[in-house]
Amino acid sequence: MKSKISNPAVADVFKQYPPAMRKKLLFLRKLILETASELGISDLEETLKWGEPSYGTKQGSAIRMDWKARDPEHYALYFNCNTKLVNTFEALYGYLFRYEGNRAIIFTRMEFIPVKQLKHCIGLALQYHRIKHLPLLGSQIIYVGIIMKYGMQAVITAQAGKTEELAGLLLQGADALQDNPECDAYLIQVSVSEPDKIYISEVWANEQAHKASLTDPAVRAVIAQAMPLIAAIEAKPTKQIGGKLSC
């Protein structure tokens, strides 16, 4: 799997992104390259389309990514709006992703990416022309795959004036979990009506995986830094038993 950007024009575009967003977009690029390699796709082409990094293959539909200065808190993966890709993603993973019509998955700067599910979406795009005739692009079984056994919901009250600093530390904790295959979601949200409230939603393969994550040195370091910024915390374990997964 190649990792260096060999196309100078593409490399220049990445250099123009702000450092924090460049890191986010390079992580999306890494997921695309990894997925192509895992699927045995050898003709993946990295180029620019409409001035944005684009990844295409003969058997698939091109994927683009970008960040725009007019919307500094968000970045996105773009898909061909004439395909049924985004509609399929929403049918499979509606509760995990935010969509822009039928053309994009939108991410916020303060968001943990569910890697396994996103790589599945990327894989569907990279194979689209081969599987486009199949119901849900051949992914019926994914409904079973996203029913997780263990979750955690936490409401954290930050010390006065410390919400942004605390949220930043929590995002560092999320970054430390990016490569943990047992963590399917670690979502951080800040309340609009109560500016000192931070909500965390976690989804894990099992309770043991969650407990093991708390022994990770990087996670423990973040916890130690965060504790003085916390006024109160309420955390409750949850178990997903079903429900409506798409709207």
PyMOL commands that set and color helices and strands:
alter all, ss='L'
color gray80, all
select helices_A, chain A and resi 8-16+19-38+85-93+115-126+128-131+135-138+142-145+163-176+207-213+217-229
alter helices_A, ss='H'
color red, helices_A
select strands_A, chain A and resi 45-49+52-56+63-67+74-79+98-100+104-108+150-158+183-190+197-204+230-238
alter strands_A, ss='S'
color yellow, strands_A
deselect
rebuild
show_as cartoon
